[in-house]
């Protein structure tokens, strides 16, 4: 069985009344886009780990094919959530991606749980985000969208505060002794332009293109 596990096979023993009847070889097949998704996640500066209930030897074979260095193998469902808690205790923000019933506790525990629509209902219920296309590329798209949204929010807040800090005192007449006075009509126009800027800046999010694996 050791040789089979070294090739990525998970071995299931079949017995009846204490007598060994045979062995079943079970092999997980990685999604076609998995290796590209792992590389893309690393490019985004993220640490990628695999958490699985498979035997360690088999898990290492699959992880090696995908380029994953951090492996947690032979993990029970409740232990998946414990691994997430341990990483969170180290100060890490954890995104957990899964689709099975066994993934549900970890999906609920993670800072962000992502379930694939092709998975179980309970996994989707426990997750924060459901990737409707059932494609791991949605993980990249979701992270990019979240980061771009946060940059947009920070930019909008900066310009809103900058406008208020600069123009409201002028409109109130603070700069009159310096010969600077803002006509109330111009102040209204400036306020409107500020709102247009914030709205236009936010609409740039529509340009975000979904991540697609290369052929």
ZIFEN-V751046 format. One record per residue. PHI is phi in radians with two decimals (999 if undefined). OMEGA is omega in radians with two decimals (none if undefined). Layout:
BEGIN
[[PHI | OMEGA] [PHI | OMEGA]]
END
This chain:
BEGIN
[[999 | 3.14] [-1.07 | 3.13] [-1.12 | 3.14] [-1.16 | 3.14] [-1.16 | 3.12] [-1.15 | 3.12] [-1.67 | 3.09] [1.68 | 3.14] [-1.57 | 2.99] [-1.70 | -3.04] [-1.74 | 3.07] [-2.02 | 3.13] [-1.51 | 3.11] [-2.01 | -3.09] [-2.44 | 3.06] [-2.50 | -3.11] [0.96 | 3.10] [1.36 | -3.11] [-1.91 | -3.12] [-1.24 | 3.12] [-1.70 | -3.13] [2.91 | -3.14] [-2.20 | 3.03] [-1.96 | 3.09] [-1.75 | -3.14] [-2.06 | -3.12] [-2.17 | 3.06] [-1.42 | 3.11] [-1.84 | 3.14] [-1.20 | 3.07] [-1.10 | -3.08] [-0.97 | -3.07] [-1.57 | -2.99] [-1.02 | -3.09] [-1.09 | 3.13] [-1.17 | 3.12] [-1.12 | 3.12] [-1.07 | 3.12] [-1.09 | 3.14] [-1.15 | 3.11] [-1.10 | 3.10] [-1.14 | 3.10] [-1.07 | 3.10] [-1.35 | 3.11] [1.49 | -3.09] [-1.77 | 3.05] [-1.56 | -3.08] [-1.95 | 3.11] [-2.31 | 3.08] [-2.00 | 3.11] [-2.05 | -3.03] [-2.54 | 3.07] [-1.54 | -3.13] [-1.22 | 3.08] [-1.07 | -3.03] [-1.07 | -3.11] [-1.09 | 3.13] [-1.16 | -3.13] [-1.12 | -3.13] [-1.17 | 3.11] [-1.13 | 3.14] [-1.12 | -3.13] [-1.10 | 3.12] [-1.11 | 3.12] [-1.17 | -3.08] [-1.66 | -3.13] [1.43 | 3.13] [-1.78 | -3.11] [-1.65 | -3.10] [-1.54 | -3.05] [-2.24 | 3.00] [-2.10 | -3.04] [-1.92 | -3.14] [0.92 | -3.07] [-1.75 | 3.07] [-1.33 | -3.10] [-0.92 | -3.13] [-1.20 | 3.13] [-1.31 | 3.07] [-1.07 | 3.10] [-1.14 | 3.13] [-1.18 | 3.08] [-1.10 | 3.10] [-1.08 | 3.13] [-1.07 | -3.13] [-1.12 | 3.11] [-1.15 | 3.11] [-1.15 | 3.11] [-1.16 | 3.08] [-1.42 | 3.13] [1.58 | -3.11] [-1.61 | 2.98] [-1.65 | -2.99] [-1.94 | 2.96] [-1.87 | -3.12] [-1.96 | -3.14] [-1.98 | 3.14] [-2.77 | -3.12] [-2.49 | -3.06] [-1.75 | 3.08] [-1.03 | -3.12] [-1.13 | -3.13] [-1.50 | -3.01] [-1.00 | 3.13] [-1.05 | -3.14] [-1.23 | 3.10] [-1.07 | -3.14] [-1.26 | -3.09] [-1.36 | -3.04] [-1.10 | 3.05] [-1.06 | 3.03] [-2.40 | 3.08] [-1.80 | 3.12] [-2.07 | 3.11] [-1.96 | 3.09] [-1.51 | -3.11] [-1.11 | 3.11] [-1.39 | -3.11] [-1.56 | -3.07] [-1.46 | 3.13] [-1.09 | -3.09] [-1.18 | 3.08] [-1.17 | 3.13] [-1.15 | 3.11] [-1.18 | -3.10] [-1.38 | -3.05] [-1.43 | 3.05] [-1.47 | -3.08] [-2.27 | 3.02] [-1.96 | 3.12] [-1.46 | -2.93] [-1.15 | -3.10] [-1.51 | -3.14] [1.14 | -3.09] [-2.01 | -3.13] [-1.12 | 3.06] [-1.04 | 3.09] [-1.09 | 3.10] [-1.11 | 3.13] [-1.11 | -3.12] [-1.05 | -3.12] [-1.11 | -3.13] [-1.18 | 3.11] [-1.10 | 3.12] [-1.12 | 3.14] [-1.13 | -3.13] [-1.15 | 3.13] [-1.14 | 3.11] [-1.10 | 3.14] [-1.16 | 3.09] [-1.11 | 3.14] [-1.15 | 3.13] [-1.08 | 3.13] [-1.11 | 3.11] [-1.10 | 3.12] [-1.10 | 3.13] [-1.13 | -3.14] [-1.06 | -3.09] [-1.21 | 3.10] [-1.14 | 3.12] [-1.18 | 3.13] [-1.05 | 3.13] [-1.08 | -3.08] [-1.14 | -3.11] [-1.14 | -3.06] [-1.49 | -2.95] [-1.61 | -3.11] [-1.08 | 3.09] [-1.07 | 3.11] [-1.13 | 3.12] [-1.11 | 3.14] [-1.39 | 3.07] [1.69 | -3.12] [-1.08 | -3.06] [-1.61 | -3.14] [-1.02 | 3.11] [-1.02 | 3.12] [-1.61 | 3.14] [1.44 | 3.14] [-1.92 | 3.13] [-2.39 | -3.09] [-1.78 | 3.09] [-1.07 | 3.13] [-0.95 | 3.12] [-1.15 | 3.10] [-1.17 | 3.09] [-1.11 | 3.10] [-1.13 | 3.10] [-1.11 | -3.14] [-1.09 | 3.11] [-1.11 | 3.12] [-1.12 | 3.11] [-1.11 | 3.10] [-1.08 | 3.12] [-1.13 | 3.11] [-1.10 | 3.13] [-1.09 | -3.12] [-1.07 | -3.14] [-1.15 | -3.13] [-1.12 | 3.12] [-1.11 | 3.14] [-1.21 | -3.12] [-1.18 | 3.09] [-1.11 | 3.11] [-1.12 | 3.13] [-1.17 | -3.12] [-1.38 | -3.11] [-1.09 | -3.13] [-1.71 | 3.10] [-1.04 | 3.10] [-1.30 | -3.11] [-2.25 | 3.13] [-1.19 | 3.11] [-1.24 | -3.14] [-1.04 | none]]
END
